[in-house]
Structures are given as structure tokens and as C-alpha cells.
Amino acid sequence: MSENLTPEQENAIKAAVFDRLLQHLDNNKDVQNIDLMILAGFCRNCLANWWQEAAAKQGIALDKEAAREKIYGMPYAEWKSKYQQPATEEQLAAFAARQKNTK
């Protein structure tokens, strides 16, 4: 049970789960950030922002591009040119509807 875990064990498990999430996203590059935003309300860029914020809380200065490279596994510009597709009208409409419903 989780109440028997030490803080170190819990942090190790959290890190492993996060690594698995990043691997899953890396294995599914066809899933666009806008799809993630529509379905889950966050995307790879959000993860990079959270990474950067967590580093800052630890007193570690990390710029946006370095944080994005941690999440994307390559420079963001490279990932974007290789894998990002233009958003469709349907995706944009679904994203706008989600934004409207979360306010």
C-alpha cells in the first residue's frame, strides 16, 4: 500500500511513471498537441512549462527551449518541423469549445 512507501520510493515511482508518459508520447508522435489539449487540457508544451517551473522551485534556472527538449527528446523546432501537422478546422473548433467550457 502507498502509505508504506518512503518519500524516496514514492518519488522514484513518480519519476518512473513520468518517464513512461514521455516514452508513450514519443512513441505516438502522430498524436498532436492540439489533440492532447482537446482531450486532456494539457500538451507536451504544458509538460515542458511544468518541468521548467519545477526546476525553478529547486533553484535551477532552465530556459523554455531546454525544458522543451527534455519533453520532446529533441529541440522543439526539430520536433515541430518533423511531426507537427497544421490544426484542422475541426480541431480548432473542438479546442475553442473546450476552452469555452472550462471558463
C-alpha positions as CSV (number, residue, x, y, z in Angstrom):
1,M,0.0,0.0,0.0
2,S,1.2,3.5,-0.7
3,E,1.2,4.5,2.9
4,N,4.1,2.1,3.4
5,L,6.3,3.9,0.8
6,T,9.1,6.1,1.9
7,P,9.2,9.6,0.3
8,E,12.2,8.4,-1.8
9,Q,10.2,5.3,-3.0
10,E,7.2,7.5,-3.9
11,N,9.4,10.0,-5.8
12,A,11.1,7.1,-7.7
13,I,7.8,5.7,-8.7
14,K,6.5,9.2,-9.8
15,A,9.7,9.6,-11.9
16,A,9.3,6.2,-13.5
17,V,5.6,7.0,-14.3
18,F,6.6,10.3,-15.8
19,D,9.3,8.7,-17.9
20,R,6.8,6.2,-19.1
21,L,4.4,9.0,-20.1
22,L,7.2,10.7,-22.1
23,Q,8.1,7.5,-23.8
24,H,4.4,6.9,-24.6
25,L,4.1,10.4,-26.1
26,D,7.4,9.8,-28.0
27,N,6.0,6.5,-29.4
28,N,2.8,8.3,-30.5
29,K,4.1,11.4,-32.3
30,D,1.0,11.3,-34.5
31,V,-1.0,12.5,-31.5
32,Q,-0.8,16.2,-32.0
33,N,-0.6,18.7,-29.1
34,I,-4.0,20.1,-30.0
35,D,-5.5,16.6,-29.7
36,L,-4.0,16.4,-26.2
37,M,-5.3,19.8,-25.3
38,I,-8.8,18.9,-26.6
39,L,-8.9,15.6,-24.7
40,A,-6.9,16.3,-21.6
41,G,-6.4,20.0,-21.2
42,F,-2.6,19.8,-21.4
43,C,0.0,19.0,-24.1
44,R,3.7,18.5,-24.4
45,N,4.3,22.2,-24.1
46,C,2.4,22.3,-20.8
47,L,4.7,19.4,-19.6
48,A,7.7,21.5,-20.6
49,N,6.3,24.5,-18.7
50,W,5.7,22.4,-15.6
51,W,9.3,21.0,-15.9
52,Q,10.7,24.5,-16.1
53,E,8.5,25.6,-13.1
54,A,9.6,22.6,-11.0
55,A,13.2,23.2,-11.8
56,A,12.8,26.9,-10.7
57,K,11.3,25.7,-7.4
58,Q,14.5,23.7,-6.9
59,G,16.6,26.8,-7.6
60,I,17.6,25.6,-11.1
61,A,17.4,28.1,-13.9
62,L,16.2,26.3,-17.1
63,D,15.1,28.1,-20.2
64,K,12.0,27.2,-22.2
65,E,13.9,25.6,-25.0
66,A,15.9,23.3,-22.6
67,A,12.7,22.3,-20.9
68,R,11.0,21.5,-24.2
69,E,14.0,19.4,-25.3
70,K,13.6,17.3,-22.1
71,I,9.9,16.7,-23.0
72,Y,10.3,16.3,-26.8
73,G,13.6,14.4,-26.7
74,M,15.0,16.8,-29.3
75,P,15.0,20.5,-30.0
76,Y,11.4,21.8,-30.2
77,A,11.9,23.3,-33.6
78,E,13.1,20.0,-35.0
79,W,10.2,18.1,-33.5
80,K,7.8,20.7,-34.9
81,S,9.2,20.5,-38.4
82,K,9.2,16.7,-38.4
83,Y,5.9,15.8,-36.6
84,Q,3.6,18.8,-36.1
85,Q,0.7,19.0,-38.6
86,P,-1.4,22.1,-39.1
87,A,-4.5,22.0,-37.0
88,T,-7.7,21.2,-38.9
89,E,-10.8,23.3,-38.7
90,E,-12.5,20.5,-36.6
91,Q,-9.6,20.5,-34.2
92,L,-9.7,24.3,-33.8
93,A,-13.4,24.2,-33.3
94,A,-13.1,21.4,-30.7
95,F,-10.3,23.3,-28.9
96,A,-12.4,26.5,-28.9
97,A,-15.3,24.7,-27.5
98,R,-13.2,23.1,-24.7
99,Q,-11.8,26.5,-23.9
100,K,-15.3,28.0,-23.6
101,N,-16.4,25.1,-21.4
102,T,-13.5,25.4,-19.0
103,K,-14.0,29.1,-18.2
